[in-house]
Amino acid sequence: MTDPRPKDQPTDPATLGPSAEAMQEAAKRNLWLHFTRMSAYAGGEVPVIVRGSGPYVYDQRGKRYLDGLSGLFVSQIGHGRKEVAEAAARQAAELAYFPLWSYAHPRAIELAQRLAERAPGDLNRVFFTTSGSEAVESAWKLAKQYFKSVGQPARYKVISRDIAYHGTSMGALAITGLADIKMPFEPLPPGGVRVPNTNFYRAPEFVAHDLAAFGRWAADEIERAIAREGPESVAAVFIEPVQNSGGCFPPPPGYFARVREICDRYGVLLVSDEVICAFGRLGYYFGSERYRYQPDIITFAKGVTSGYAPLGGMLVSDRLMEPFGTRPATFLHGVTFAGHPVSAAVALANLDVFEKEGLLDNVRANEAAFRSTLEKLGDLPIVGDVRGDGYFYGIELVKDKATRATFDEDESERLLRGFLSQALFDAGLVCRTDDRGDPVVQLAPPLVCTQEHFDEIEQILRSVLTEAWTRI
């Protein structure tokens, strides 16, 4: 979907409210940005995005940017969809709020049914939250209480992958595999256990030339972790279909079939964390469909509403619901705004757009072109690897392609934070430069994008990465 207006057309001042200067002053004085070095704006402007249209957003001065990250892996249908905003307004006028604590409301019922119809296998029960972190936290709590209810109270540990991000609440953070963002908040809840991820570009030497063998080894590391911890103590394995943090690690062939087999052997739940990968990011409603594995729980958020309202949740198998549906037991967990009527109405309108415009088909039809366009960047000396699936890609940056040598901490600081992040934004591309693993640029454009947008992304990246190489 192309915005018909010129790239730098000024936004109508009447829609801006305070002046740009007043907004900057207030932002610096009062607003605390998430995961952001606030000191970085002491001598510069805070980026202020005021409007969106299709795959583009505009700042307070009217400059246009291609939203190459869908906000934060969220805006699947693009920006400025009036039909979705109107659905929110209608619902707010009818019933703005009512909790799901012992009550129901029509939009939550409709949405739960619609999600269950699209979910794989017997994931027929939907527990709503307001975010992905809450969804992950809920899944761990459910796993613990479920096993207590069936006479296996020692099962509380969760296995997840190295560098994987699963959320910021204390439980979700314990599952997360990023040491640097955990350290300030320790001690965390006990039970988080880490195994290798599926980054084939950084595979151990003994499996570095055989993708299938690498996948088998990485899956078998889960079995070895279960054995080390004691099978009777392990409740669940949490895995994203394509791991986000570290730069988009797809699963090797056979990986998920093996993981499912291991979980079944030891009675461990398989939780597919699809906060990013669900709702079209990989060309399917759920990433587990793409890779043909059956989870016991799917966690979701982000794309379920395309960001037009906050909503998350988990889809749960009938087996896990059974103790709570047939016995006098209560899942002792809840969230005030979970399944909010307005958010649920927005999600339903969002799914209508998916179906009306065939967005899943659009991703599947164009993903090969997106990949091949990004792979053109492989001729740059700074580009080591391009990896991903669907509309979800990471470009790993290296300082030596032959040896795959990465940047040290100081070099990464100068390259990513000192230059790349701002330079890409200044060039008109919203994306993510990330060094929580090896340095990467991440891309996840809205699902409405086509070749013209891929070309724009490639051209901006080529120009900025070429300049970045001269600064090493």
N, C-alpha and C positions, 0 to 999 in steps of 0.2 A: 504494500500500500504506500504510494508515494504522496508526500505532502506537496500540493501544487504551488505553494508559495515560494518565493526566492529564499535561498539558504539563510540569509541574514536579515530577513524582513523584521523590522522592529515590532515588538509586541505593543498593542494599544496601551498607552500609559494609563488610561482610565481603569484598566483591569489590574494594574499593579499594586494599587494601594499606596503604601509609603514609597518615598523615593528610593532609588537604588542605594544612595549613600546612607539613608536612615536605616534601611534594611540591613546593610552591612554592619552598621554600628550596633544594632540590636542583636544580630546574630552573634557577633563577637562578645557581646556583654552577657547575653542571657542563654544562648542555646548551647547545649553540650552534645556534640555529634558522636555517633557510635563508632567504636573501633577506629578512632581518629586522633592523631596527635594535634591537639588543639593549638599548641604552640606554633605549628606550621603556618598558621594564618595570622601571626602577629604582624608580619610585614606584607601580607597579600590579602586578596579577597577570598571570602568564603563563596564557593560556587552556589548560586541560588537558581534552581530550576523552577519555572513558574507555569509551564504549560506543556502539554504533549499532544501530538497528532500522529496517528499511525506508528511507525517505527522511529519517530523523531521526537526530541524534546527541545525546549527553548529556555534560555536563561533570562534573567531579569533585564538584560540589555538587548534581547531579541535575537541573539545568536543561536543558530540551529546546530544540534548534535544528533548523530545517529546513535540510538540507544542499543549499542552492541552487547549489552549485558541484561537486557530486559529489566532495567532497574536493578534488581538483585536476583536474577533468575526467576522473575515474577510475571512480567507483563506479556503474557503469551499472545493475547489478541491485539496488542498495541494500545496506544493511548488515545484518549478522547472519544471513546465509544458512548455516544449519547444513550443508546438503548439500554446499556448496563447501568448508567447513572440514573436513568428514568425508572428502572426496576427498583433501585435503592430508594428513590423518593416515594414511589408508590407504597413500598412496604413500610417505610418509616411513618407514612400517614395512616396506615392501617393498624400496624402493631410495631412500635419502635423497639420494644424490648420485652422479653419474658424469659425466665431461666428454664433450663432443662433439668432442674432439680425437682423430680417427681411430677413434672408437667411436660407437655409437648406443645409444639405449635406447627401449623401446616407446612411452612417452608423447611423446617428441619426434617420433617417426615418425608417430604417430597425429595429433598436432596439426599437423604440417607438411602432411600429406595433407588434413586438414579445412580448413585455411586456404587451401591451393591450390585446393581445390574451390570455395571461395566467392569467390576473387579474380577480377577481370575479366581476360579475354584469356588470354595465355600466361604469366602470373606463376605458374609452377609450382614454383619453388625457394624455400625458406625458409631464411634465415640468422638464427639467433636471437641476441639480445643480452639485457641485463637492463634497459635503459632506453631512452627516446626519444633522448636525446643520443647514446648509443652507436649506436643505429640510424642516425641521421643521419650520424655519423662513419663508420660502416661503408659507407654508400651512397657517400659521397665517395671513400673509399679504393677501393671497388670500381670506381667510374667511372674513377679514375686508372689503376688496374692493368689494367682492361679495355682502355682505349685504348692503353696501352703494348703489350699483348699482340697487338693487331691492327694495329700499325705506325703509330699516331698518338700518339707520346709527348709531343707539345707540348700536348695537351689536359689542362689541370688546373684551369681557372677554373670557378667556379660563380656563377650568377646567382640572386639571391633578391630579395625585395621590401622596400621601405622599412618599417621598424618591425617586420618579421616576426621572430618568435622561433623558433629552431631548435635550441636546446640550450645547455649550459654547458661542455662539454668544448672543448678549444682549437680543434679543427676545426669542430665545430658552431657555436662562437661566431664563427668567421670567416664563417660563412654567415649568421649572425644580423644583422638590420638595426637593432639598438638600440645607438646609439653609447655611451650612458652605462654599460651593463653590459659593454662591450668594453674601454673605456679603461683600467681598472686592470690589464689582462692583456696589453696590447700590448707588443711586436709579436706579432701573431697570424700563423698560417700564411697565406702570400700566396694571392690568387686570388678573394677574395670581391668580387662586383660587385653593386651595388644598382640596382633599377628601381622605378618607382612601384607602389604597391599599388592595391587596388580600392575605396578609400573614396569612394563617390560623394557622400557628404555634404560632402566636402572636395575635390571635383573641380575642376580648373582651369576658369576661366570659359568658355573656348571650347568645352568639352564638358559644362558643368554642367547643362544642361537636356535632355540626350539620353543615356539610360543605355547604349543600344547603341553610340553613337559613343564614349562614354567607355570602354567595354570594349574596343572596337577600338583606341583610342589606347593604353590601358594595355598591351594585348598587343603592339602594334607597338613599344612602348618596349623590349621584350625583344629584338626583332629589331635595333633600332638599337644596343642594347648589345652584341649579338653582333658586329655589323659594326664597332663602335668598337674592341672588344677584339681582333678578328681571329678569324674562325670557327675557324681551325685551333687556337686556344688554349682554346676553351670546351668543357668536358666535360659540364656538366649545368645544368639549371634546377630549382631547388627551390621548390615552391609548395604551400601548404596549400589544400585545397578551400575552406574558409572560414578566412581569416586570423584567428588568435587575437589577438595583441598589437595594440593600437590599438582593440580593441573589435569583433570579429566582422564582418569585411568579406566578404560573399558575392560570388561572381563575377557580373559582368553577363552578360546573354545573349550567347552566342557567344564568350565570352572564352577558355574552355579549348579549344574547337575551333581557334581561331586560334593559341593557344600550341602546341598539338600540331602544327599545320601548320608553324609556324616551326621547331620543334625538328627535325622531319623534314627540312626544307629544308637545314638546316645540319649535320645529323648529330649533334645534341646530345641527350643523354638527358633525359627528363622524369621527375623524381622527385616523386611526390606524398607530401608529408609529412603523414601521417594519424595522428600520435601522439595528437592530440585527436579528429580527425574520423571515425576508424574505429570499428567496433563499436557502431553504433546511434546515435551522437550526432546524425547527420543523417538517421536513419531507414533507413539501409542498412548492410550490413557495412562497406562502404568508401565514403567520400565521392565518390571518382571515379565510382562507379556512379550516384550521384544526378545528377551534372553531365555524365555520358556522355562521359568522355574516357578514353583508354587510357594509363596511365603505363608507363614502362619499369621503374620501381622504386616500391614503396610502403613507406614506413617506418611502423612501428606500435609501440605500447606501451600504457600506461594501461588502456584498456577491455578489452584482450584477456583480462585476469584480473579485471576490476572491482576491482583493488587488493587482492585477497586474497593475492597474492604478486607479487613483481617479475618482469616479463618484457617484452621488446621484441623487435624484429627487423625484417627487411626481406624483402619478397616480390620476387623477381627474375625477369625474363623469361628464357625459354629462350635467347634470343640472347646475353644477357650471360653466361649460364652456359657457353655452348659452348666457349670457350677453356680453361675449367677442367675440363670434363667429357670432352673428346676429345683433349686434348694433355697432355704431362707438365708441367703448370703447377699451382701451388698459390696460392690466395688467401691471402696471408700476413697473416692477421688472425684473431684469436680472443679470446674472453672466458671467463674461468674458469667463471662461473656461468651462462653463456648456455644457454638451453634446459634449465634445472635441472629434474630430474624432478618435484619437488613443484610448481613453478610451471607446468609443462606440464600436470600433472594438474588443477590448479586452472583453467587456461584451458579445458580440455575440459569440466569441470563448469560453468563459466561459460557456455560456448556451449550446453550442454544447457538451462540456464535460459532463455537467449534463445529457443530453439526451443519449449520446453514452454509458455512463457508468452506467446509472440508479441510480444516486446518491440519488434521493428522495426515491426510493425503498430501497436503502441500509440503509438509516436512519430508515425508518419504519420497516424494517426487524430486525434491530439490537438495536433499542432503548430500548426494554424491557431488553435485556441482559446488556446494559449499566447501566440502572437503578439498576438492581439486583446486578451487580458487585459493584456499589457504595454503595448500601444499606448494603453490608457486613461490611462496616465501622461502622455501627450502634452499634457494640459490643464495640467500644471504648468509654470510659467515657467522652471524650471531644466532641463527635459528638452528637448534639441534633436533627438535622433534615436534611434529604436529600430530595430535592425537585427540580422539573423541568419537562421538557418534551423534546422529540426529543433528540438532542445532545446538550442540554443546561441545566446545573444543578448547583445548589448551595448547599453547605454543611455548615449548621450553626453550629458554635462552641459554647459550653456552659461550664460553670464551675460547674454546678449541673444539671444532667439530670432530676432528680425527680421534681425539682422546675422550671426548665428551666431558672435558673438565668444566666444572661449574664455577661460579663466582664466589669468592669468599665473602664474609659478612660485610666488610667495608665496601667492597666493590658492588655488592648487591644494594647496599644502602645508597651509594652514589648513582647507580644505574636506575633502580626502580623508583625510589622516593625522590632522589635528587634530580632526575630528568624524565624518565619515561612516563610516569603517571601524569604529570602536568602537561608534557608535550603532546601526548595522545589526546588529552582533553582539549587542549588549545587547538589541535588540528581538527576537532569536530567529532571525536569518537569517544563514547562512553564505553569503557571496558574495564578489566581488572588486571592490575599488575600485582603479583602475589609471590612472596618468597617464604611462605610458611613451610614449604618443602624446597625444591630447587626453583629458581626464578622462572616464572611463567607469565604469559599474558593469556587471560581467559576471555572467551567469547560465548555468548548465549543470546543471540538476537531474537526479537519477537518472531512468532511462528508465521507471521504474515509476510516475512521478508522473502525476496527472490534474488535473481542474479544481479540486478542493478545494485542492491544493497551489499551483496557479497563483494562486488567489485569495489565499491566505495570503502569497505572495511580493508580490503587488501591494499588498496592504494595508499590509504592513510598509514597503515602498518608499515608498508614498504618504505615510505618516506621517513618515518620517525625511527624505525629500527636501523635504517642505513645511517642516520645521523648518530644514533646511540653507539654504533660500532666505532665511530671516530672518537668517542669520548672515553673508551675503555683504556 
